[in-house]
Amino acid sequence: MFKINNIPWNVGLTKNTNEKVREIAEKQRIVKKQLFKEGKLKIWIEGEHHSKETKLKISKANKGKLKSKEHRQNISKSKIGKPISEEHKRNIGKGVTGKNNGMYGKTHTKEVRKKLSQTKKQAWKDIDSTYNSKEFREKRSKYMREKINNPMSNIISRKKLSVSIKRAIEEGRLKVIGKGGDNPMDNPIHRQTQIRRLNEPEVKEKHIKNMLKGLMKRPTSLESKIIYLTTRYVLPLKYTGNGTYLVGYKNPDFIILDSFKNVLGLIEVHNNFPLHHPDNYKKERYNHFLKYGYHTLFLDDNDLLDENWESICLNKIQNFVSILS
C-alpha cells in the first residue's frame, strides 16, 4: 500500500550499490525468462513501430538528458566491430544529405569554427587520439588511393573546391592576390634562386625526366613494335623513351648495350609527318647525340608500317649492332 509523500526505500539505489536491489532484479530476470518460454510474455518484434504519441513521449523524456562520458564510451564500444550493410550506409548518407542535413543553408559562427579548429588540432597532437591510430591511418590511406585513382572523384572534388573558393571570396574570407608585384610570393630573390637551381645539371635532368613522364604516353605504338622485337629475338636493346635516360638533356627512344651494360649507340623511332620536317629532325638529333660519342639508327613509319616490318627492322638493327660492336 503506497502512502502519499512516502519516499520509496530504493530511491538512488542500483544493482551495483545495493544487495537487495540486485536480488530483486535477478528474480525479475528469471521470472521474465520463464514467462517468455511459456509464451506469456511478448518481446519487441522486428518490424513493429512505436506510435507517433509514444515516440513523442520518448523524445520529451530524453530531451535535455546528458549522457556521462562513461556512458558514451560504452555505447561506442558496443558499436565497434558491428558490420553495416551497403544499403544501410546509403540510407545514412541520404538522411544527412541536402535538406535533411541539420546544417543545410546554415553556416557556423566564427567562434564555433575557431572551437572546431582547436579541437581538431588538439586531437591530431594527442598520441592516443583516434586520428593517430594505425587503423585510422590505413583507412585514410586506402580512401585517398581510391579517390586519386577515380577520375570522377577528382572532377567532383575540383568542382566542390571551386564553389567553396568562390563563396569564400564573395564573403570576404579569402583575398584574391594579384600577379607580379602584388603577389607576395613574387620575390625577385626567390625567383632568381629557382632559375639558378633549374640550371644545375642534376636538377635540370631530373626536372626534364619528370616532365617527360608526365607529358608523354609511352611507349607509342611504333616503339611497342621494337620492344616486341627486343623480347622475341633477345636483342641488346633497352627502352628509354619514357625519360629514364638522357643524352645532353635529350631523350633517345632506345639504347644499345654491350655485355658490360655500356651504351654503344642509340635508336630513334619516329613518324615522317611533313610538318615535323623529318630530314631536319634526323640531322639535328644525329648531330646532337654524336657530340656525346653516340651514333644513331633511325626507324620511321615507312619501316614499321610495312607488311614485312619485322624482317626489315630486325635486319637494320642487327646490322647496326654489328657495326658498333
LINRA-V480362 format. One record per helix or strand of 3 or more residues. SS is the DSSP state (H for helix, E for strand). FROM is the first residue (numbers start at 1). TO is the last residue. If there is no record, write none. Layout:
SS & FROM & TO
SS & FROM & TO
//
This chain:
H & 19 & 38
H & 52 & 62
H & 69 & 79
H & 86 & 95
H & 98 & 100
H & 110 & 125
H & 130 & 132
H & 134 & 149
H & 151 & 170
H & 180 & 182
H & 188 & 198
H & 201 & 215
H & 221 & 232
E & 237 & 239
E & 254 & 257
E & 263 & 270
H & 274 & 276
H & 278 & 291
E & 295 & 300
H & 301 & 304
H & 309 & 324
//
